[in-house]
Amino acid sequence: MSGVNYVTKETLEQMREELTQLKTSGRAEIAHAIAEAREKGDLRENAEYDAAKEAQGLHEAKIAKLEAAIASSRIMDTKDIDTSKVSILSKVKVTNLNTKKTVEYQIVSEKEADLKAGKISVTSPIGRGLLGKVVGEVAEVTAPSGVIKFKVEEIFI
């Protein structure tokens, strides 16, 4: 991950808990799997051993990625959010001018994004398009299906 990762305090705690779990019980499980595979004989022809070593590599890569995300994280507090324009962690009510549907989104970091919960990533096409817009302004978002126009109706926390 590059750049600063703005997150809420709760998300940072979740990331730290996940990292602790990966470093403790996650590593122990993989070490146990490698030990079991080693006991089965010749390592040159042992597919279980190869699979366990590959899983170990993927696990360590996941740990490194999570450590980098935590290191680049900055906690944002809702009281610090400027509601005069769309910014990270602000909630925005927008109307899709193509379909006339009104939806609410919260602009969040990549780590927190969850479309079903109405949380979209600041790096997503819609997130990037809405960032910095004020109430009444229209954001043109280029999506795979074409250009979508969103009118900002309200910005809140």
N, C-alpha and C positions, 0 to 999 in steps of 0.2 A: 504494500500500500504506500502510496506517496502522498505527501502533504499532511495537513492536519485533519484529524478525524474528530468532529464535534459530536459528543454524546451526552446523554443525561447521566447523572450519578448512578442511577439504577442499572443502566446498561453497562457502565464501566465495572460495577460490582459483579454483574453476570459474566462479563468477559474474564475477570480475575478468577471467579469460581470455576469456570470452564477450564482455564489454564491450570489451576491447581489439580483438578480432576485428571486432566490429560497427563500431567507430570507425575502423579502418584499412581492411582489405580490403573490408568491407561497404560503406562509404561510397564507396570508389573504384569499385566495380562499379556502383553506382547513378549516380555522376557520369558514368561511361563510357556507360551506357544513355541518360542524358539528352542527352549530347553527340551520340550517334548519331542519336537521334530528332530533334534540332534540325537536323541536316544534311539531313533529308528534306523540308524546305520549310516551307510555311505552318503556323505553330504553332496557328492557330485551328481547323484541320481535321485535326490530327495526333493520332490516337488513341494512337500509340506514346508520344508526348511526354506526353500526359495520364496514361497508365499509369505511365510512369517517374516523373513528379512525385508521383503518388499513392503509389507504392512508396517514394519518398524520405520522404514524410510518415509512413508507417507505420514505416519504419526508424528515424526520429528519435524517434518515440513509444516504440518498443521500447527504445532507448538510454536515454531519460529514465526509463522504468519500472525498468530494471535499475539505473541510477544511484541511484534512490530506494531500491530494495531493498538495495543495498550500503550506502548511508548509514545505513539503519535497522537494519542487521544487528549482532548481538552474538554473539560466538563463545562457544559452550558447550563445556566440556571434560567428558568422561565422568567424570573424578574428582570433579567438582563436583555430580554428580547424587545427589539424595536418593532411595534405593531403598525408603524406608518408605512412599511413596505414588507414584502414577503422576504423572510430570511429563514435560516435553519432553525428548526424547532417551532416555528410559528405554524399556526393552523390557518388554512385559507379556504374560503368557500368560493368556488368558481362555477361559471356556467359555460358548458360546451356550446359554442354558438352554432355548431353544425347540427347537433341533436336537441338543443335547448334543455339538456339535462343539467341539473345543479348537483354538484358533489363537494364534499369536504375532504381535504387532504392535510396531513401534517408533513412538513418537509423535515426529513431526518437524515442521519448518516447512512451509508451503505449497510453497515452492520445492523441497524435497527429497522430497515425497510421491511414492510409487511403490507402488501396491497389490500389483503382482506381486512386488516385493521385500519385501513385508510392512511397508512404511513408510506410515503414515497421517498425514494432516495434523492438527495440533492444532486446526484450525478446522473439521474435518469433524464430522458428528454423532457418530460413534463416538469420535473423539478428544476432543471436548468432554465427552462423557458419561463417559469413563474418567478424565479429568484430576482429580487430587486423591484418587482412590479408593485404599483400602488393601487388602491381601490379605484375601480372604473377603467383601469388600463387593460388592454387586450394583449395576451401573450400568444404568439404564433409558434406552435410546436411542430417540428417535422418528425413524423412518425412513419413507420413502414407503410401505413395505409394512406399516407399523404399528409398535408398540412392541416392541423387541428387548431382552431382558435378558441382560447379560453378567456372569458372576461372575469376579472377579479371582482367579486361582489363584497367580500368581507375578509379582514385579516384579524385574527385574535389568537389568544393563548389557550 
